[in-house]
Amino acid sequence: MWGCRGLRCGARVLLGVPRAAGGWSSSGPRPLQPGLRTVNVIFRNLDTAADCSLSYKELKGLLKSQTTLIDVREKWETGQFGKIPGSINIPLGEVMEALQMNPKDFKERYNQDMPAKSDHLVFSCMAGVRSKKALDIAMSLGFSRVQHYAGGLEEWAKYEAPETKQ
């Protein structure tokens, strides 16, 4: 599986370490017993935050390129607090469904072309919590170039005014 910046994520996991008094434990490294094996496990997104988070400066640079910025806050939040210019609003509760829609339905609902799995997606919210969840969802659906703006609109507003509806 490929992570947010095209890095392969993997881990070696020890399964079934017997305790001295019987039973099984997964805690702490212990010498391997005969018959026990390690299993190479490829995992997706156990800790994507460090590799996939963007700073304000990085996001500003990306917005000049072919990047789709998705604001996962609720519609009322974008109306009340504004949004990062150029972002499209897909509330977190709709992200899973939206990223699996057919392109025509996506265009009708969000007035934007459906992103391809190879497109660069950046998720934002108010402070980085929901955008991280959206990133996890997109990765689970096979989107390979995803990041999130951890500072969210709170950080953006420190540097420039959000876009508001007129």
PyMOL CGO cylinders between C-alpha atoms (Angstrom):
from pymol import cmd
from pymol.cgo import CYLINDER

trace = [
    CYLINDER, 0.00, 0.00, 0.00, 1.23, 3.47, -0.78, 0.3, 1, 1, 1, 1, 1, 1,
    CYLINDER, 1.23, 3.47, -0.78, 1.01, 6.31, 1.70, 0.3, 1, 1, 1, 1, 1, 1,
    CYLINDER, 1.01, 6.31, 1.70, 0.40, 9.99, 1.26, 0.3, 1, 1, 1, 1, 1, 1,
    CYLINDER, 0.40, 9.99, 1.26, 3.69, 10.91, -0.37, 0.3, 1, 1, 1, 1, 1, 1,
    CYLINDER, 3.69, 10.91, -0.37, 4.18, 7.71, -2.30, 0.3, 1, 1, 1, 1, 1, 1,
    CYLINDER, 4.18, 7.71, -2.30, 6.03, 6.03, 0.57, 0.3, 1, 1, 1, 1, 1, 1,
    CYLINDER, 6.03, 6.03, 0.57, 5.43, 2.38, 1.26, 0.3, 1, 1, 1, 1, 1, 1,
    CYLINDER, 5.43, 2.38, 1.26, 4.21, 1.77, 4.80, 0.3, 1, 1, 1, 1, 1, 1,
    CYLINDER, 4.21, 1.77, 4.80, 5.02, -1.56, 6.41, 0.3, 1, 1, 1, 1, 1, 1,
    CYLINDER, 5.02, -1.56, 6.41, 5.64, -3.23, 9.71, 0.3, 1, 1, 1, 1, 1, 1,
    CYLINDER, 5.64, -3.23, 9.71, 6.79, -6.53, 11.09, 0.3, 1, 1, 1, 1, 1, 1,
    CYLINDER, 6.79, -6.53, 11.09, 4.34, -7.89, 13.62, 0.3, 1, 1, 1, 1, 1, 1,
    CYLINDER, 4.34, -7.89, 13.62, 4.87, -10.74, 16.04, 0.3, 1, 1, 1, 1, 1, 1,
    CYLINDER, 4.87, -10.74, 16.04, 1.73, -12.79, 16.41, 0.3, 1, 1, 1, 1, 1, 1,
    CYLINDER, 1.73, -12.79, 16.41, 0.88, -14.95, 19.37, 0.3, 1, 1, 1, 1, 1, 1,
    CYLINDER, 0.88, -14.95, 19.37, 3.57, -14.50, 22.02, 0.3, 1, 1, 1, 1, 1, 1,
    CYLINDER, 3.57, -14.50, 22.02, 2.86, -17.01, 24.79, 0.3, 1, 1, 1, 1, 1, 1,
    CYLINDER, 2.86, -17.01, 24.79, 2.91, -15.81, 28.41, 0.3, 1, 1, 1, 1, 1, 1,
    CYLINDER, 2.91, -15.81, 28.41, 4.75, -17.84, 31.03, 0.3, 1, 1, 1, 1, 1, 1,
    CYLINDER, 4.75, -17.84, 31.03, 1.51, -18.64, 32.89, 0.3, 1, 1, 1, 1, 1, 1,
    CYLINDER, 1.51, -18.64, 32.89, -0.40, -19.52, 29.75, 0.3, 1, 1, 1, 1, 1, 1,
    CYLINDER, -0.40, -19.52, 29.75, -2.54, -17.47, 27.41, 0.3, 1, 1, 1, 1, 1, 1,
    CYLINDER, -2.54, -17.47, 27.41, -1.39, -15.08, 24.75, 0.3, 1, 1, 1, 1, 1, 1,
    CYLINDER, -1.39, -15.08, 24.75, 0.10, -11.63, 24.92, 0.3, 1, 1, 1, 1, 1, 1,
    CYLINDER, 0.10, -11.63, 24.92, 0.95, -9.04, 22.32, 0.3, 1, 1, 1, 1, 1, 1,
    CYLINDER, 0.95, -9.04, 22.32, 2.95, -6.83, 24.67, 0.3, 1, 1, 1, 1, 1, 1,
    CYLINDER, 2.95, -6.83, 24.67, 6.67, -6.29, 24.56, 0.3, 1, 1, 1, 1, 1, 1,
    CYLINDER, 6.67, -6.29, 24.56, 9.33, -8.12, 22.61, 0.3, 1, 1, 1, 1, 1, 1,
    CYLINDER, 9.33, -8.12, 22.61, 10.09, -11.62, 23.83, 0.3, 1, 1, 1, 1, 1, 1,
    CYLINDER, 10.09, -11.62, 23.83, 12.24, -14.34, 22.38, 0.3, 1, 1, 1, 1, 1, 1,
    CYLINDER, 12.24, -14.34, 22.38, 10.54, -16.35, 19.69, 0.3, 1, 1, 1, 1, 1, 1,
    CYLINDER, 10.54, -16.35, 19.69, 9.34, -19.76, 20.74, 0.3, 1, 1, 1, 1, 1, 1,
    CYLINDER, 9.34, -19.76, 20.74, 9.51, -22.69, 18.35, 0.3, 1, 1, 1, 1, 1, 1,
    CYLINDER, 9.51, -22.69, 18.35, 6.51, -22.66, 16.08, 0.3, 1, 1, 1, 1, 1, 1,
    CYLINDER, 6.51, -22.66, 16.08, 5.88, -18.91, 16.33, 0.3, 1, 1, 1, 1, 1, 1,
    CYLINDER, 5.88, -18.91, 16.33, 6.40, -16.77, 13.28, 0.3, 1, 1, 1, 1, 1, 1,
    CYLINDER, 6.40, -16.77, 13.28, 6.72, -13.14, 12.44, 0.3, 1, 1, 1, 1, 1, 1,
    CYLINDER, 6.72, -13.14, 12.44, 4.48, -11.91, 9.72, 0.3, 1, 1, 1, 1, 1, 1,
    CYLINDER, 4.48, -11.91, 9.72, 5.25, -9.02, 7.44, 0.3, 1, 1, 1, 1, 1, 1,
    CYLINDER, 5.25, -9.02, 7.44, 2.18, -6.83, 7.44, 0.3, 1, 1, 1, 1, 1, 1,
    CYLINDER, 2.18, -6.83, 7.44, 1.61, -4.08, 4.96, 0.3, 1, 1, 1, 1, 1, 1,
    CYLINDER, 1.61, -4.08, 4.96, -0.63, -1.55, 6.58, 0.3, 1, 1, 1, 1, 1, 1,
    CYLINDER, -0.63, -1.55, 6.58, -2.34, 1.56, 5.43, 0.3, 1, 1, 1, 1, 1, 1,
    CYLINDER, -2.34, 1.56, 5.43, -2.41, 4.74, 7.38, 0.3, 1, 1, 1, 1, 1, 1,
    CYLINDER, -2.41, 4.74, 7.38, -1.65, 3.77, 10.96, 0.3, 1, 1, 1, 1, 1, 1,
    CYLINDER, -1.65, 3.77, 10.96, 0.19, 7.04, 11.43, 0.3, 1, 1, 1, 1, 1, 1,
    CYLINDER, 0.19, 7.04, 11.43, -0.26, 9.31, 8.45, 0.3, 1, 1, 1, 1, 1, 1,
    CYLINDER, -0.26, 9.31, 8.45, -0.44, 12.62, 10.29, 0.3, 1, 1, 1, 1, 1, 1,
    CYLINDER, -0.44, 12.62, 10.29, 3.30, 13.29, 10.32, 0.3, 1, 1, 1, 1, 1, 1,
    CYLINDER, 3.30, 13.29, 10.32, 3.86, 12.52, 6.64, 0.3, 1, 1, 1, 1, 1, 1,
    CYLINDER, 3.86, 12.52, 6.64, 0.66, 14.04, 5.30, 0.3, 1, 1, 1, 1, 1, 1,
    CYLINDER, 0.66, 14.04, 5.30, 0.25, 17.29, 7.21, 0.3, 1, 1, 1, 1, 1, 1,
    CYLINDER, 0.25, 17.29, 7.21, 0.78, 20.59, 5.43, 0.3, 1, 1, 1, 1, 1, 1,
    CYLINDER, 0.78, 20.59, 5.43, 1.78, 23.97, 6.81, 0.3, 1, 1, 1, 1, 1, 1,
    CYLINDER, 1.78, 23.97, 6.81, 0.18, 27.21, 5.64, 0.3, 1, 1, 1, 1, 1, 1,
    CYLINDER, 0.18, 27.21, 5.64, 3.19, 27.96, 3.44, 0.3, 1, 1, 1, 1, 1, 1,
    CYLINDER, 3.19, 27.96, 3.44, 3.11, 24.49, 1.84, 0.3, 1, 1, 1, 1, 1, 1,
    CYLINDER, 3.11, 24.49, 1.84, -0.62, 24.75, 1.19, 0.3, 1, 1, 1, 1, 1, 1,
    CYLINDER, -0.62, 24.75, 1.19, -0.23, 28.19, -0.42, 0.3, 1, 1, 1, 1, 1, 1,
    CYLINDER, -0.23, 28.19, -0.42, 2.35, 26.74, -2.79, 0.3, 1, 1, 1, 1, 1, 1,
    CYLINDER, 2.35, 26.74, -2.79, 0.16, 23.76, -3.66, 0.3, 1, 1, 1, 1, 1, 1,
    CYLINDER, 0.16, 23.76, -3.66, -2.87, 25.92, -4.41, 0.3, 1, 1, 1, 1, 1, 1,
    CYLINDER, -2.87, 25.92, -4.41, -0.97, 27.34, -7.38, 0.3, 1, 1, 1, 1, 1, 1,
    CYLINDER, -0.97, 27.34, -7.38, -0.79, 23.84, -8.88, 0.3, 1, 1, 1, 1, 1, 1,
    CYLINDER, -0.79, 23.84, -8.88, -3.31, 21.16, -9.85, 0.3, 1, 1, 1, 1, 1, 1,
    CYLINDER, -3.31, 21.16, -9.85, -4.47, 20.40, -6.31, 0.3, 1, 1, 1, 1, 1, 1,
    CYLINDER, -4.47, 20.40, -6.31, -8.05, 19.85, -5.21, 0.3, 1, 1, 1, 1, 1, 1,
    CYLINDER, -8.05, 19.85, -5.21, -8.72, 21.38, -1.79, 0.3, 1, 1, 1, 1, 1, 1,
    CYLINDER, -8.72, 21.38, -1.79, -11.72, 19.82, -0.03, 0.3, 1, 1, 1, 1, 1, 1,
    CYLINDER, -11.72, 19.82, -0.03, -13.17, 21.54, 3.05, 0.3, 1, 1, 1, 1, 1, 1,
    CYLINDER, -13.17, 21.54, 3.05, -14.85, 18.85, 5.17, 0.3, 1, 1, 1, 1, 1, 1,
    CYLINDER, -14.85, 18.85, 5.17, -16.66, 21.18, 7.57, 0.3, 1, 1, 1, 1, 1, 1,
    CYLINDER, -16.66, 21.18, 7.57, -20.45, 21.37, 7.62, 0.3, 1, 1, 1, 1, 1, 1,
    CYLINDER, -20.45, 21.37, 7.62, -22.12, 23.75, 5.16, 0.3, 1, 1, 1, 1, 1, 1,
    CYLINDER, -22.12, 23.75, 5.16, -23.29, 26.07, 7.96, 0.3, 1, 1, 1, 1, 1, 1,
    CYLINDER, -23.29, 26.07, 7.96, -19.65, 26.42, 9.12, 0.3, 1, 1, 1, 1, 1, 1,
    CYLINDER, -19.65, 26.42, 9.12, -18.47, 27.59, 5.71, 0.3, 1, 1, 1, 1, 1, 1,
    CYLINDER, -18.47, 27.59, 5.71, -21.36, 30.06, 5.65, 0.3, 1, 1, 1, 1, 1, 1,
    CYLINDER, -21.36, 30.06, 5.65, -20.62, 31.38, 9.12, 0.3, 1, 1, 1, 1, 1, 1,
    CYLINDER, -20.62, 31.38, 9.12, -16.81, 31.38, 9.15, 0.3, 1, 1, 1, 1, 1, 1,
    CYLINDER, -16.81, 31.38, 9.15, -15.89, 31.44, 5.46, 0.3, 1, 1, 1, 1, 1, 1,
    CYLINDER, -15.89, 31.44, 5.46, -13.56, 29.09, 3.63, 0.3, 1, 1, 1, 1, 1, 1,
    CYLINDER, -13.56, 29.09, 3.63, -10.11, 28.88, 2.12, 0.3, 1, 1, 1, 1, 1, 1,
    CYLINDER, -10.11, 28.88, 2.12, -10.37, 30.37, -1.39, 0.3, 1, 1, 1, 1, 1, 1,
    CYLINDER, -10.37, 30.37, -1.39, -10.70, 27.72, -4.08, 0.3, 1, 1, 1, 1, 1, 1,
    CYLINDER, -10.70, 27.72, -4.08, -11.86, 24.95, -1.74, 0.3, 1, 1, 1, 1, 1, 1,
    CYLINDER, -11.86, 24.95, -1.74, -14.96, 22.87, -2.35, 0.3, 1, 1, 1, 1, 1, 1,
    CYLINDER, -14.96, 22.87, -2.35, -17.19, 21.90, 0.54, 0.3, 1, 1, 1, 1, 1, 1,
    CYLINDER, -17.19, 21.90, 0.54, -17.85, 18.19, 1.08, 0.3, 1, 1, 1, 1, 1, 1,
    CYLINDER, -17.85, 18.19, 1.08, -18.85, 17.64, 4.72, 0.3, 1, 1, 1, 1, 1, 1,
    CYLINDER, -18.85, 17.64, 4.72, -16.98, 14.80, 6.43, 0.3, 1, 1, 1, 1, 1, 1,
    CYLINDER, -16.98, 14.80, 6.43, -20.15, 12.69, 6.60, 0.3, 1, 1, 1, 1, 1, 1,
    CYLINDER, -20.15, 12.69, 6.60, -20.36, 12.79, 2.79, 0.3, 1, 1, 1, 1, 1, 1,
    CYLINDER, -20.36, 12.79, 2.79, -16.69, 12.17, 1.93, 0.3, 1, 1, 1, 1, 1, 1,
    CYLINDER, -16.69, 12.17, 1.93, -16.91, 8.37, 1.65, 0.3, 1, 1, 1, 1, 1, 1,
    CYLINDER, -16.91, 8.37, 1.65, -19.94, 8.52, -0.65, 0.3, 1, 1, 1, 1, 1, 1,
    CYLINDER, -19.94, 8.52, -0.65, -18.67, 11.52, -2.65, 0.3, 1, 1, 1, 1, 1, 1,
    CYLINDER, -18.67, 11.52, -2.65, -15.32, 9.92, -3.48, 0.3, 1, 1, 1, 1, 1, 1,
    CYLINDER, -15.32, 9.92, -3.48, -17.16, 6.88, -4.86, 0.3, 1, 1, 1, 1, 1, 1,
    CYLINDER, -17.16, 6.88, -4.86, -19.76, 8.72, -6.94, 0.3, 1, 1, 1, 1, 1, 1,
    CYLINDER, -19.76, 8.72, -6.94, -19.86, 8.55, -10.68, 0.3, 1, 1, 1, 1, 1, 1,
    CYLINDER, -19.86, 8.55, -10.68, -18.32, 11.70, -12.20, 0.3, 1, 1, 1, 1, 1, 1,
    CYLINDER, -18.32, 11.70, -12.20, -21.61, 13.07, -13.52, 0.3, 1, 1, 1, 1, 1, 1,
    CYLINDER, -21.61, 13.07, -13.52, -23.32, 12.90, -10.10, 0.3, 1, 1, 1, 1, 1, 1,
    CYLINDER, -23.32, 12.90, -10.10, -20.27, 14.40, -8.40, 0.3, 1, 1, 1, 1, 1, 1,
    CYLINDER, -20.27, 14.40, -8.40, -20.24, 17.32, -10.85, 0.3, 1, 1, 1, 1, 1, 1,
    CYLINDER, -20.24, 17.32, -10.85, -23.97, 17.94, -10.32, 0.3, 1, 1, 1, 1, 1, 1,
    CYLINDER, -23.97, 17.94, -10.32, -23.72, 17.86, -6.53, 0.3, 1, 1, 1, 1, 1, 1,
    CYLINDER, -23.72, 17.86, -6.53, -20.43, 19.69, -5.93, 0.3, 1, 1, 1, 1, 1, 1,
    CYLINDER, -20.43, 19.69, -5.93, -20.09, 21.76, -9.13, 0.3, 1, 1, 1, 1, 1, 1,
    CYLINDER, -20.09, 21.76, -9.13, -16.57, 20.40, -9.61, 0.3, 1, 1, 1, 1, 1, 1,
    CYLINDER, -16.57, 20.40, -9.61, -14.99, 17.60, -11.63, 0.3, 1, 1, 1, 1, 1, 1,
    CYLINDER, -14.99, 17.60, -11.63, -14.67, 14.30, -9.81, 0.3, 1, 1, 1, 1, 1, 1,
    CYLINDER, -14.67, 14.30, -9.81, -11.08, 13.81, -8.65, 0.3, 1, 1, 1, 1, 1, 1,
    CYLINDER, -11.08, 13.81, -8.65, -9.24, 10.77, -9.98, 0.3, 1, 1, 1, 1, 1, 1,
    CYLINDER, -9.24, 10.77, -9.98, -7.50, 8.41, -7.57, 0.3, 1, 1, 1, 1, 1, 1,
    CYLINDER, -7.50, 8.41, -7.57, -4.16, 9.75, -8.79, 0.3, 1, 1, 1, 1, 1, 1,
    CYLINDER, -4.16, 9.75, -8.79, -5.11, 13.44, -8.33, 0.3, 1, 1, 1, 1, 1, 1,
    CYLINDER, -5.11, 13.44, -8.33, -3.56, 15.45, -5.52, 0.3, 1, 1, 1, 1, 1, 1,
    CYLINDER, -3.56, 15.45, -5.52, -6.19, 16.00, -2.81, 0.3, 1, 1, 1, 1, 1, 1,
    CYLINDER, -6.19, 16.00, -2.81, -5.80, 18.18, 0.27, 0.3, 1, 1, 1, 1, 1, 1,
    CYLINDER, -5.80, 18.18, 0.27, -8.42, 18.11, 3.01, 0.3, 1, 1, 1, 1, 1, 1,
    CYLINDER, -8.42, 18.11, 3.01, -9.05, 20.98, 5.41, 0.3, 1, 1, 1, 1, 1, 1,
    CYLINDER, -9.05, 20.98, 5.41, -11.44, 21.72, 8.26, 0.3, 1, 1, 1, 1, 1, 1,
    CYLINDER, -11.44, 21.72, 8.26, -11.43, 24.12, 11.21, 0.3, 1, 1, 1, 1, 1, 1,
    CYLINDER, -11.43, 24.12, 11.21, -8.45, 22.76, 13.14, 0.3, 1, 1, 1, 1, 1, 1,
    CYLINDER, -8.45, 22.76, 13.14, -7.19, 19.53, 11.50, 0.3, 1, 1, 1, 1, 1, 1,
    CYLINDER, -7.19, 19.53, 11.50, -9.19, 16.79, 13.23, 0.3, 1, 1, 1, 1, 1, 1,
    CYLINDER, -9.19, 16.79, 13.23, -11.86, 16.15, 10.59, 0.3, 1, 1, 1, 1, 1, 1,
    CYLINDER, -11.86, 16.15, 10.59, -9.43, 16.70, 7.72, 0.3, 1, 1, 1, 1, 1, 1,
    CYLINDER, -9.43, 16.70, 7.72, -7.26, 13.89, 9.11, 0.3, 1, 1, 1, 1, 1, 1,
    CYLINDER, -7.26, 13.89, 9.11, -10.31, 11.60, 9.19, 0.3, 1, 1, 1, 1, 1, 1,
    CYLINDER, -10.31, 11.60, 9.19, -11.12, 12.53, 5.59, 0.3, 1, 1, 1, 1, 1, 1,
    CYLINDER, -11.12, 12.53, 5.59, -7.52, 11.75, 4.60, 0.3, 1, 1, 1, 1, 1, 1,
    CYLINDER, -7.52, 11.75, 4.60, -7.88, 8.31, 6.18, 0.3, 1, 1, 1, 1, 1, 1,
    CYLINDER, -7.88, 8.31, 6.18, -11.11, 7.71, 4.24, 0.3, 1, 1, 1, 1, 1, 1,
    CYLINDER, -11.11, 7.71, 4.24, -9.55, 8.78, 0.93, 0.3, 1, 1, 1, 1, 1, 1,
    CYLINDER, -9.55, 8.78, 0.93, -6.54, 6.52, 1.49, 0.3, 1, 1, 1, 1, 1, 1,
    CYLINDER, -6.54, 6.52, 1.49, -8.81, 3.58, 2.30, 0.3, 1, 1, 1, 1, 1, 1,
    CYLINDER, -8.81, 3.58, 2.30, -10.55, 4.17, -1.04, 0.3, 1, 1, 1, 1, 1, 1,
    CYLINDER, -10.55, 4.17, -1.04, -7.27, 4.03, -2.95, 0.3, 1, 1, 1, 1, 1, 1,
    CYLINDER, -7.27, 4.03, -2.95, -6.47, 7.72, -3.41, 0.3, 1, 1, 1, 1, 1, 1,
    CYLINDER, -6.47, 7.72, -3.41, -2.69, 7.82, -3.48, 0.3, 1, 1, 1, 1, 1, 1,
    CYLINDER, -2.69, 7.82, -3.48, -1.81, 11.53, -3.31, 0.3, 1, 1, 1, 1, 1, 1,
    CYLINDER, -1.81, 11.53, -3.31, -3.65, 12.85, -0.27, 0.3, 1, 1, 1, 1, 1, 1,
    CYLINDER, -3.65, 12.85, -0.27, -2.66, 15.31, 2.43, 0.3, 1, 1, 1, 1, 1, 1,
    CYLINDER, -2.66, 15.31, 2.43, -4.40, 17.46, 5.01, 0.3, 1, 1, 1, 1, 1, 1,
    CYLINDER, -4.40, 17.46, 5.01, -3.95, 20.99, 6.23, 0.3, 1, 1, 1, 1, 1, 1,
    CYLINDER, -3.95, 20.99, 6.23, -3.61, 20.41, 9.97, 0.3, 1, 1, 1, 1, 1, 1,
    CYLINDER, -3.61, 20.41, 9.97, -3.90, 24.10, 10.89, 0.3, 1, 1, 1, 1, 1, 1,
    CYLINDER, -3.90, 24.10, 10.89, -7.26, 24.38, 9.18, 0.3, 1, 1, 1, 1, 1, 1,
    CYLINDER, -7.26, 24.38, 9.18, -9.22, 27.58, 8.81, 0.3, 1, 1, 1, 1, 1, 1,
    CYLINDER, -9.22, 27.58, 8.81, -8.08, 28.70, 12.27, 0.3, 1, 1, 1, 1, 1, 1,
    CYLINDER, -8.08, 28.70, 12.27, -4.47, 28.92, 11.07, 0.3, 1, 1, 1, 1, 1, 1,
    CYLINDER, -4.47, 28.92, 11.07, -5.39, 30.23, 7.61, 0.3, 1, 1, 1, 1, 1, 1,
    CYLINDER, -5.39, 30.23, 7.61, -7.25, 33.19, 9.18, 0.3, 1, 1, 1, 1, 1, 1,
    CYLINDER, -7.25, 33.19, 9.18, -4.04, 34.23, 10.98, 0.3, 1, 1, 1, 1, 1, 1,
    CYLINDER, -4.04, 34.23, 10.98, -2.39, 34.84, 7.60, 0.3, 1, 1, 1, 1, 1, 1,
    CYLINDER, -2.39, 34.84, 7.60, -5.26, 35.98, 5.38, 0.3, 1, 1, 1, 1, 1, 1,
    CYLINDER, -5.26, 35.98, 5.38, -8.98, 36.49, 5.40, 0.3, 1, 1, 1, 1, 1, 1,
    CYLINDER, -8.98, 36.49, 5.40, -11.21, 33.52, 4.54, 0.3, 1, 1, 1, 1, 1, 1,
    CYLINDER, -11.21, 33.52, 4.54, -13.48, 33.78, 1.52, 0.3, 1, 1, 1, 1, 1, 1,
    CYLINDER, -13.48, 33.78, 1.52, -17.04, 34.58, 2.51, 0.3, 1, 1, 1, 1, 1, 1,
    CYLINDER, -17.04, 34.58, 2.51, -20.28, 34.38, 0.56, 0.3, 1, 1, 1, 1, 1, 1,
    CYLINDER, -20.28, 34.38, 0.56, -21.57, 37.74, -0.64, 0.3, 1, 1, 1, 1, 1, 1,
]
cmd.load_cgo(trace, "trace")
